Amino acid sequence: MKRLVIAVLLCLAVVLSGFTVYSANEELPAKPVAGGKLQLPLDGEVISLDPARFTTARERAIIPALFDTLMIYDQTTGALDYGLARSIQVSKDGKVFRISLRKGVLFHHGRELTAEDVKFSFDRAANPATGSTAVTLFSAVEGADALASGKATNGLSGVRVIDQSTIQINLVQPSMFFFSILAEPALSIVPKDLVSKDPAGFGRIPVGTGPFKLGEFGPQRIHLVKNDKYWQTGLPYLASITWTRYGSTKAIYDAFVAHQTDFINLDAQYLDLLNKRGSWSKLMQAWPELATFYFGFNVQKAPFNRPEVRRAVLLTINATAYLGLHGGTGQIASGILPPGIGGHNPERQRPARNLKEAADLLTKAGYPGGSGLPPIKLSAGSMSGLQKQLLELVKADLESIGFKVTVELIDPDKYDQYVASGQTNMFSYGWSADYPDPHDFMFNLFHSSQIGITNLTGYKNAQVDKMIDQAREERDPKKRLALYQSIENQIMNDVPIVPTFHPVAVRAYQSWVKGCSIHPVIPLFYAKLWVDKK
């Protein structure tokens, strides 16, 4: 799970229909040049590069350079492919995954990867005591509930070592998205021996099987060097990657135009500035993020325990005005699932803003003209100026139909816990896919078993729970996606959230950087990047 704090994003009218890779290198493929050095910027501190304990997007972005997962995404097609797994056999009932590992894969300290490392990595990531973002990814695995409740002493009972190169994973029910989960960076494989010796310190001295290994980990600089014994023959092309920390977005922009860094992620302001320079116009990439921004309701607390009141807010929220704060163009969300996620319905229409109908709904709920409405708190987990502007817009919309609103900005580190505790009435939030499957959105945000964990609205609908459980197991792709559309229809009728928009990411790179493909889940394929300054 990744909570999104709203930042300035330029939203472009680009729609993903499936797993798509984007490449801005339009010239004919060139022969890769080995030995280059890549310079990348950091916009903040990196605390840990432990796959089970990272907490920020910048840490997550670095981890694939150091570690590998059982499944990976193909750079050319964007489809899932085998990573550390050599093959996977799935039982007829879809509940047993028997995974054969590649032989001869070495960790950076020279020891060969074994099935014991895989079990250790999964047990550790699934244990809430570790503090991993991956805990919910194991919900389908046998023994996950026992581990989460502290009743298990030997890790996940459903993850079993068959022999040194074979691991078996038993699921409590078939889960058609499980292959995608095995490609999530938080499930990267770590060496049992090293992590066991220093679990707290491993994130500062990370050792994986990835294309690069640690050279330096400092507060202002992270330097990785080529892994000469990488299991993918001939890779990586680069000799090193260095991340340098900058004090502000402007400092990163200045470094980029001075050719001191090779990539830059662009918000609307700096995209406009860079476009005016002209020379980088053909060296930009834009891709829809698998994410949805929204406002959530505490549906267990008045006044938002009444569906009429929630629908009144839906008809009042001016999503177009909010996008105006984010570059002015983009895709307003008409539903929960973003473009690029299976089940996204491009034909779904967002209800038109209608203040009269909103007022009628409030009257129906017993609040004519807003009379009798209790004061509400509108919460956010960001202190940015943009967030404040956004909340003021929402506050004005709500007050136009009779709400009395207090805006509160909560410490981001305490925000999830605050919202889950039920202390607020309405909150700003965003969800970005851990893996490209509709289950990631529907189960985490709306299944009643996740109330207080990732279901922060307190939404509970037995029929929706049943359909989500059914869709998880459905093997027919068409039937499965149709089920998710039905689930989305029911949830949107109940209005536990008001979706606002789906963001798009934009970045630019220097002309000498090659192999710049993007998958919505993996920002850079480090092993296949190269630099050619000739």
C-alpha positions as CSV (number, residue, x, y, z in Angstrom):
1,M,0.0,0.0,0.0
2,K,1.2,3.5,-0.8
3,R,-0.5,6.5,0.6
4,L,-0.2,9.5,-1.7
5,V,0.3,13.0,-0.6
6,I,-1.0,15.4,-3.2
7,A,1.8,17.2,-5.1
8,V,1.8,19.3,-8.2
9,L,1.3,17.0,-11.2
10,L,0.6,17.6,-14.8
11,C,-2.2,15.3,-15.8
12,L,-2.2,14.4,-19.5
13,A,-4.9,12.7,-21.5
14,V,-3.1,9.4,-21.8
15,V,-5.0,6.2,-21.2
16,L,-3.4,2.8,-20.4
17,S,-5.4,-0.2,-21.6
18,G,-3.2,-2.8,-19.9
19,F,0.4,-3.3,-18.9
20,T,2.2,-0.8,-21.1
21,V,5.8,0.2,-21.3
22,Y,6.6,3.8,-22.4
23,S,9.8,4.7,-24.2
24,A,10.8,8.1,-25.5
25,N,13.8,6.9,-27.4
26,E,12.3,7.1,-30.9
27,E,15.5,6.5,-32.8
28,L,16.4,3.0,-34.0
29,P,17.8,0.8,-31.2
30,A,21.5,1.3,-30.8
31,K,24.0,-1.1,-29.5
32,P,24.3,-0.6,-25.7
33,V,27.5,1.0,-24.5
34,A,29.0,-0.5,-21.3
35,G,30.8,1.4,-18.6
36,G,28.7,4.6,-18.2
37,K,28.0,6.4,-15.0
38,L,24.5,7.5,-14.2
39,Q,23.7,10.6,-12.0
40,L,20.3,10.8,-10.4
41,P,18.7,13.3,-7.9
42,L,17.3,12.7,-4.5
43,D,14.6,15.1,-3.1
44,G,15.0,14.0,0.5
45,E,16.6,11.7,3.0
46,V,17.0,8.0,2.5
47,I,16.7,6.1,5.8
48,S,16.6,2.5,4.8
49,L,17.1,0.4,1.6
50,D,15.8,-2.7,3.3
51,P,13.0,-4.0,1.0
52,A,10.9,-5.0,4.1
53,R,11.3,-1.7,5.8
54,F,11.4,1.2,3.3
55,T,8.8,3.9,3.9
56,T,9.2,6.4,1.0
57,A,8.8,6.4,-2.7
58,R,12.5,7.5,-3.2
59,E,13.6,4.4,-1.2
60,R,11.3,2.1,-3.2
61,A,12.8,3.5,-6.4
62,I,16.3,2.6,-5.5
63,I,15.6,-0.9,-4.2
64,P,15.2,-2.7,-7.6
65,A,18.8,-1.7,-8.4
66,L,20.1,-3.7,-5.4
67,F,17.5,-6.5,-5.2
68,D,15.6,-9.0,-7.3
69,T,12.1,-10.5,-7.0
70,L,10.8,-13.9,-8.0
71,M,8.8,-12.3,-10.9
72,I,9.8,-9.2,-12.9
73,Y,8.4,-7.0,-15.6
74,D,9.7,-7.3,-19.1
75,Q,11.2,-4.0,-20.3
76,T,10.0,-4.5,-23.9
77,T,6.5,-5.8,-23.5
78,G,5.6,-4.8,-19.9
79,A,4.3,-8.3,-19.2
80,L,5.3,-10.4,-16.2
81,D,8.3,-12.6,-16.7
82,Y,10.4,-14.9,-14.5
83,G,13.0,-13.2,-12.3
84,L,14.7,-15.3,-9.6
85,A,12.0,-17.9,-10.3
86,R,13.0,-20.3,-13.1
87,S,9.5,-21.8,-13.3
88,I,6.2,-21.8,-11.4
89,Q,3.7,-24.7,-11.3
90,V,0.2,-23.9,-10.1
91,S,-2.2,-26.6,-8.9
92,K,-5.5,-27.1,-10.6
93,D,-7.4,-25.5,-7.8
94,G,-5.1,-22.4,-8.0
95,K,-4.1,-22.6,-4.3
96,V,-0.6,-24.1,-4.6
97,F,2.4,-22.3,-6.2
98,R,5.5,-24.5,-6.5
99,I,8.4,-22.3,-7.5
100,S,11.7,-23.5,-8.8
101,L,14.6,-21.0,-8.3
102,R,17.3,-20.2,-10.7
103,K,20.5,-21.9,-9.8
104,G,23.8,-20.2,-9.5
105,V,22.4,-16.8,-8.5
106,L,24.8,-15.1,-6.0
107,F,24.1,-12.5,-3.4
108,H,26.6,-9.6,-3.4
109,H,28.6,-11.1,-0.6
110,G,29.2,-14.3,-2.7
111,R,26.7,-16.8,-1.2
112,E,24.3,-18.6,-3.5
113,L,20.5,-17.9,-3.3
114,T,18.5,-20.7,-1.7
115,A,14.8,-21.4,-0.9
116,E,15.6,-20.7,2.7
117,D,16.3,-17.1,1.8
118,V,12.9,-16.8,0.0
119,K,11.0,-18.2,3.0
120,F,13.0,-15.9,5.4
121,S,12.3,-12.9,3.2
122,F,8.5,-13.6,3.0
123,D,8.2,-14.5,6.7
124,R,9.9,-11.3,7.6
125,A,7.9,-9.1,5.3
126,A,4.6,-10.6,6.4
127,N,5.3,-10.1,10.1
128,P,3.8,-6.9,11.4
129,A,6.6,-6.6,13.9
130,T,9.0,-5.9,11.0
131,G,7.0,-2.8,10.0
132,S,6.8,-3.7,6.3
133,T,4.5,-2.1,3.8
134,A,4.1,-5.6,2.4
135,V,2.0,-7.1,5.2
136,T,-1.3,-6.9,3.3
137,L,0.2,-8.5,0.2
138,F,0.3,-11.8,2.0
139,S,-3.5,-11.8,2.9
140,A,-4.1,-14.7,0.5
141,V,-1.2,-16.9,2.0
142,E,-2.0,-19.7,4.4
143,G,-0.9,-18.7,7.9
144,A,-0.9,-14.9,7.3
145,D,-3.7,-14.3,9.8
146,A,-1.9,-16.3,12.5
147,L,1.3,-14.5,11.9
148,A,-0.4,-11.1,12.0
149,S,-2.1,-12.0,15.4
150,G,1.1,-13.2,16.9
151,K,0.0,-16.8,17.1
152,A,2.6,-18.2,14.6
153,T,6.1,-18.9,15.8
154,N,7.6,-20.2,12.6
155,G,6.6,-17.6,10.1
156,L,4.0,-18.3,7.3
157,S,2.8,-21.9,7.5
158,G,1.9,-21.6,3.8
159,V,5.4,-20.9,2.7
160,R,7.5,-24.1,2.8
161,V,11.0,-25.1,1.7
162,I,10.8,-28.2,-0.4
163,D,14.6,-28.3,-1.2
164,Q,17.4,-25.8,-1.7
165,S,16.0,-24.6,-5.0
166,T,12.3,-25.1,-4.5
167,I,9.7,-23.2,-2.5
168,Q,6.0,-23.9,-2.2
169,I,3.4,-21.3,-1.4
170,N,-0.1,-22.4,-0.3
171,L,-2.9,-20.0,-0.6
172,V,-6.2,-20.0,1.4
173,Q,-8.1,-19.3,-1.8
174,P,-7.1,-18.9,-5.4
175,S,-5.7,-15.4,-6.1
176,M,-5.2,-14.6,-9.8
177,F,-3.1,-11.6,-9.0
178,F,-0.5,-13.5,-7.0
179,F,2.0,-13.5,-9.8
180,S,1.9,-9.7,-9.8
181,I,2.5,-9.6,-6.1
182,L,5.7,-11.7,-6.5
183,A,7.1,-8.8,-8.6
184,E,6.5,-6.2,-5.9
185,P,9.8,-4.6,-4.7
186,A,8.8,-5.0,-1.0
187,L,9.0,-8.8,-1.7
188,S,12.6,-8.7,-2.9
189,I,14.7,-11.6,-1.6
190,V,17.3,-10.8,1.1
191,P,20.1,-13.0,2.5
192,K,19.0,-14.8,5.6
193,D,22.5,-14.9,7.2
194,L,23.2,-11.2,7.0
195,V,19.8,-9.9,8.0
196,S,19.6,-12.3,10.9
197,K,22.9,-10.9,12.3
198,D,21.8,-7.3,12.1
199,P,18.1,-6.8,11.2
200,A,17.9,-3.2,12.2
201,G,21.1,-2.2,10.4
202,F,20.6,-4.1,7.2
203,G,18.8,-1.2,5.5
204,R,22.1,0.9,5.7
205,I,24.3,-2.0,4.4
206,P,21.9,-3.7,1.9
207,V,23.0,-6.8,0.2
208,G,20.9,-8.4,-2.6
209,T,21.2,-10.2,-5.9
210,G,20.5,-7.2,-8.0
211,P,22.4,-5.6,-10.9
212,F,24.2,-3.2,-8.6
213,K,25.8,-3.4,-5.2
214,L,26.4,-0.8,-2.5
215,G,29.5,1.4,-2.7
216,E,28.5,4.2,-0.4
217,F,25.5,5.1,1.8
218,G,25.8,8.6,3.1
219,P,23.3,11.4,4.1
220,Q,23.9,13.3,0.8
221,R,25.0,10.6,-1.5
222,I,24.2,6.9,-2.4
223,H,26.7,5.3,-4.7
224,L,26.1,1.8,-6.3
225,V,28.6,-0.1,-8.4
226,K,28.1,-2.8,-11.0
227,N,27.6,-6.3,-9.9
228,D,30.0,-8.2,-12.1
229,K,28.4,-11.5,-11.1
230,Y,24.8,-10.6,-11.9
231,W,22.7,-13.6,-13.0
232,Q,21.5,-11.9,-16.2
233,T,24.4,-12.4,-18.6
234,G,25.9,-9.2,-20.0
235,L,24.0,-6.9,-17.6
236,P,24.1,-4.3,-16.2
237,Y,25.6,-2.0,-18.8
238,L,26.3,0.9,-16.4
239,A,29.5,0.9,-14.2
240,S,27.7,2.9,-11.5
241,I,24.7,4.8,-10.4
242,T,25.0,7.8,-8.0
243,W,22.1,9.5,-6.2
244,T,22.8,13.0,-4.9
245,R,20.6,14.7,-2.5
246,Y,19.4,18.3,-3.3
247,G,17.8,20.7,-0.9
248,S,14.8,21.7,-3.1
249,T,12.9,21.0,-6.3
250,K,14.5,24.1,-7.8
251,A,18.0,22.9,-6.9
252,I,17.2,19.6,-8.8
253,Y,16.0,21.6,-11.8
254,D,19.1,23.8,-11.8
255,A,21.3,20.7,-11.6
256,F,19.5,19.1,-14.5
257,V,19.8,22.1,-16.8
258,A,23.4,22.4,-15.9
259,H,23.8,18.7,-16.9
260,Q,24.8,17.7,-13.4
261,T,22.0,15.1,-13.1
262,D,20.6,12.8,-15.8
263,F,16.9,12.6,-14.9
264,I,14.3,14.9,-13.4
265,N,10.8,14.3,-12.3
266,L,8.7,17.3,-13.4
267,D,5.8,19.1,-11.8
268,A,3.8,21.6,-13.7
269,Q,6.0,24.6,-12.9
270,Y,9.3,23.1,-13.9
271,L,7.8,21.3,-16.9
272,D,6.7,24.7,-18.2
273,L,10.2,26.1,-17.6
274,L,11.9,23.2,-19.3
275,N,9.6,23.3,-22.3
276,K,10.5,27.0,-22.8
277,R,14.1,26.0,-23.2
278,G,13.2,23.8,-26.1
279,S,16.1,21.4,-26.2
280,W,14.5,18.8,-23.9
281,S,11.1,18.7,-25.7
282,K,11.9,15.3,-27.3
283,L,13.5,14.0,-24.2
284,M,10.5,13.7,-22.0
285,Q,8.3,10.8,-20.9
286,A,4.8,11.0,-19.5
287,W,2.8,8.0,-18.2
288,P,-0.4,7.6,-16.3
289,E,0.2,6.5,-12.7
290,L,-1.9,3.7,-11.4
291,A,-3.4,5.9,-8.7
292,T,-6.5,7.7,-7.6
293,F,-6.9,10.8,-5.4
294,Y,-10.1,11.1,-3.4
295,F,-11.9,12.4,-0.4
296,G,-13.0,9.7,2.0
297,F,-15.8,9.9,4.5
298,N,-16.0,8.4,8.0
299,V,-19.2,6.5,7.2
300,Q,-19.7,5.3,10.8
301,K,-20.0,8.9,12.2
302,A,-22.7,11.5,11.6
303,P,-23.4,13.2,9.3
304,F,-21.7,10.9,6.8
305,N,-23.3,7.8,8.1
306,R,-26.2,8.9,5.8
307,P,-25.7,8.0,2.1
308,E,-27.8,11.0,1.1
309,V,-25.3,13.3,2.8
310,R,-22.3,11.6,1.1
311,R,-24.0,11.8,-2.3
312,A,-24.7,15.5,-1.7
313,V,-21.0,16.1,-1.3
314,L,-20.3,14.1,-4.5
315,L,-22.6,16.5,-6.3
316,T,-20.9,19.5,-4.7
317,I,-17.2,18.8,-5.1
318,N,-15.7,20.7,-8.1
319,A,-13.1,18.3,-9.3
320,T,-12.3,20.5,-12.4
321,A,-11.3,23.3,-10.1
322,Y,-9.0,21.0,-8.1
323,L,-7.3,19.9,-11.3
324,G,-6.7,23.6,-12.0
325,L,-4.2,23.5,-9.1
326,H,-2.4,20.6,-10.8
327,G,-1.7,22.1,-14.3
328,G,-5.2,22.5,-15.5
329,T,-5.6,19.5,-17.7
330,G,-6.0,15.8,-17.0
331,Q,-8.3,13.0,-16.3
332,I,-11.0,13.7,-13.7
333,A,-11.9,10.5,-11.9
334,S,-15.3,9.1,-12.7
335,G,-14.7,6.0,-10.6
336,I,-12.2,4.2,-8.3
337,L,-10.1,2.3,-10.8
338,P,-7.5,4.3,-12.7
339,P,-6.6,3.8,-16.4
340,G,-4.2,1.0,-16.8
341,I,-5.8,-1.2,-14.2
342,G,-8.0,-4.1,-15.4
343,G,-11.7,-3.3,-14.9
344,H,-11.3,0.4,-15.4
345,N,-14.4,1.5,-17.2
346,P,-13.7,4.4,-19.6
347,E,-17.5,4.7,-20.3
348,R,-18.3,5.6,-16.7
349,Q,-19.6,9.1,-16.3
350,R,-19.0,11.3,-13.3
351,P,-22.3,12.9,-12.0
352,A,-22.5,16.5,-13.1
353,R,-22.1,19.1,-10.3
354,N,-25.6,19.9,-9.1
355,L,-26.0,22.1,-6.0
356,K,-29.9,22.0,-6.2
357,E,-29.9,18.2,-6.1
358,A,-27.3,18.2,-3.3
359,A,-29.6,20.5,-1.3
360,D,-32.5,18.2,-1.9
361,L,-30.5,15.2,-0.7
362,L,-29.6,17.1,2.5
363,T,-33.3,17.8,3.1
364,K,-34.1,14.1,2.6
365,A,-31.5,13.2,5.1
366,G,-33.1,15.6,7.7
367,Y,-30.8,18.6,7.2
368,P,-32.8,21.2,5.2
369,G,-30.6,24.0,4.0
370,G,-27.9,22.4,6.1
371,S,-29.8,23.0,9.3
372,G,-28.8,20.6,12.1
373,L,-25.6,19.4,10.4
374,P,-23.0,18.9,13.0
375,P,-19.6,20.7,12.5
376,I,-17.2,18.5,10.5
377,K,-13.4,18.2,10.4
378,L,-11.7,18.0,7.0
379,S,-8.3,16.5,7.4
380,A,-5.2,16.1,5.3
381,G,-1.7,14.6,5.9
382,S,0.4,17.3,4.1
383,M,1.6,20.7,5.1
384,S,2.2,21.9,1.6
385,G,0.8,25.2,0.3
386,L,-0.9,23.4,-2.5
387,Q,-2.7,21.1,-0.1
388,K,-3.9,24.1,1.9
389,Q,-5.3,25.7,-1.3
390,L,-7.0,22.4,-2.2
391,L,-8.7,22.1,1.2
392,E,-9.8,25.7,1.1
393,L,-11.6,25.0,-2.2
394,V,-13.3,21.9,-0.7
395,K,-14.2,23.9,2.4
396,A,-15.9,26.6,0.3
397,D,-17.8,23.9,-1.7
398,L,-19.1,22.3,1.4
399,E,-20.1,25.6,3.1
400,S,-22.0,26.5,0.0
401,I,-24.6,23.8,0.9
402,G,-24.7,24.5,4.6
403,F,-21.7,22.6,6.2
404,K,-19.6,24.1,9.0
405,V,-16.1,23.0,8.2
406,T,-12.8,23.1,10.2
407,V,-9.7,22.3,8.1
408,E,-6.9,20.4,10.0
409,L,-3.5,19.4,8.8
410,I,-2.1,16.3,10.5
411,D,1.5,15.2,10.8
412,P,2.0,12.9,7.8
413,D,3.7,10.2,9.9
414,K,0.6,10.0,12.1
415,Y,-2.1,10.6,9.5
416,D,-3.1,7.0,8.7
417,Q,-3.5,6.1,12.3
418,Y,-5.4,9.3,13.0
419,V,-7.9,8.7,10.2
420,A,-8.3,5.0,11.1
421,S,-9.1,6.0,14.7
422,G,-12.3,7.7,13.5
423,Q,-11.4,11.2,14.8
424,T,-12.1,13.0,11.6
425,N,-15.2,13.3,9.4
426,M,-13.7,13.7,5.9
427,F,-10.2,13.3,4.7
428,S,-7.9,13.8,1.7
429,Y,-6.2,10.6,0.5
430,G,-4.7,8.8,-2.5
431,W,-4.1,5.2,-3.3
432,S,-1.3,4.0,-5.7
433,A,-1.3,0.4,-6.8
434,D,1.2,-2.0,-5.2
435,Y,0.6,-4.3,-8.1
436,P,-1.4,-3.7,-11.3
437,D,-4.6,-5.5,-10.4
438,P,-8.1,-4.1,-9.4
439,H,-8.0,-6.3,-6.3
440,D,-5.3,-4.0,-4.8
441,F,-7.9,-1.1,-4.8
442,M,-11.1,-3.0,-4.0
443,F,-9.8,-5.2,-1.2
444,N,-7.6,-2.7,0.6
445,L,-10.0,0.2,0.4
446,F,-13.4,-1.4,0.7
447,H,-13.3,-4.9,2.1
448,S,-14.7,-4.9,5.7
449,S,-11.8,-7.1,6.9
450,Q,-9.5,-4.1,6.3
451,I,-11.4,-1.6,8.4
452,G,-8.8,0.2,10.6
453,I,-6.0,-1.1,8.4
454,T,-6.3,0.2,4.9
455,N,-10.1,0.6,4.8
456,L,-10.1,4.0,6.5
457,T,-13.7,5.0,5.8
458,G,-15.2,2.2,7.9
459,Y,-17.2,1.1,4.8
460,K,-18.9,-2.3,5.2
461,N,-21.2,-4.0,2.7
462,A,-21.6,-7.7,2.9
463,Q,-22.5,-8.0,-0.8
464,V,-19.4,-6.1,-1.8
465,D,-17.2,-8.3,0.5
466,K,-18.7,-11.4,-1.2
467,M,-18.1,-10.1,-4.7
468,I,-14.5,-9.1,-3.9
469,D,-13.8,-12.6,-2.5
470,Q,-15.4,-14.1,-5.6
471,A,-13.4,-11.9,-8.0
472,R,-10.2,-12.8,-6.2
473,E,-10.8,-16.5,-7.2
474,E,-12.4,-16.1,-10.6
475,R,-10.1,-17.6,-13.3
476,D,-12.0,-16.4,-16.4
477,P,-10.4,-13.0,-17.2
478,K,-13.5,-11.5,-18.7
479,K,-15.8,-12.6,-15.9
480,R,-13.3,-11.4,-13.3
481,L,-13.1,-7.9,-14.8
482,A,-16.9,-7.7,-15.2
483,L,-17.1,-8.6,-11.5
484,Y,-14.8,-5.7,-10.6
485,Q,-16.9,-3.3,-12.6
486,S,-20.0,-4.5,-10.7
487,I,-18.1,-4.0,-7.4
488,E,-17.2,-0.5,-8.5
489,N,-20.8,0.2,-9.4
490,Q,-22.0,-0.8,-6.0
491,I,-19.4,1.1,-4.1
492,M,-20.0,4.3,-6.2
493,N,-23.7,4.0,-5.4
494,D,-22.8,3.8,-1.7
495,V,-20.4,6.8,-2.0
496,P,-17.9,6.0,0.8
497,I,-15.4,8.2,-1.1
498,V,-15.5,11.0,-3.7
499,P,-12.8,10.3,-6.4
500,T,-11.2,13.5,-7.8
501,F,-8.6,12.6,-10.4
502,H,-5.9,10.2,-11.7
503,P,-2.4,11.7,-11.8
504,V,0.2,11.4,-14.6
505,A,4.0,11.4,-14.0
506,V,6.3,13.4,-16.3
507,R,10.1,13.2,-16.4
508,A,12.9,14.4,-18.6
509,Y,16.4,12.9,-19.2
510,Q,19.6,13.9,-20.9
511,S,20.2,13.0,-24.5
512,W,23.0,10.6,-23.7
513,V,20.9,8.4,-21.5
514,K,19.5,5.3,-23.4
515,G,17.2,2.5,-22.7
516,C,14.7,4.7,-20.9
517,S,11.6,2.5,-20.7
518,I,8.9,2.9,-18.1
519,H,6.5,0.4,-16.6
520,P,3.7,1.9,-14.3
521,V,5.0,-0.2,-11.4
522,I,8.8,0.1,-12.1
523,P,10.1,3.6,-12.8
524,L,13.5,2.6,-14.2
525,F,14.9,-0.7,-15.5
526,Y,18.4,-0.1,-14.1
527,A,20.1,-3.1,-15.6
528,K,19.3,-2.1,-19.1
529,L,20.1,1.6,-19.0
530,W,23.3,2.9,-20.6
531,V,25.1,6.2,-21.2
532,D,26.5,7.2,-24.6
533,K,28.1,10.7,-24.6
534,K,29.8,10.3,-28.0
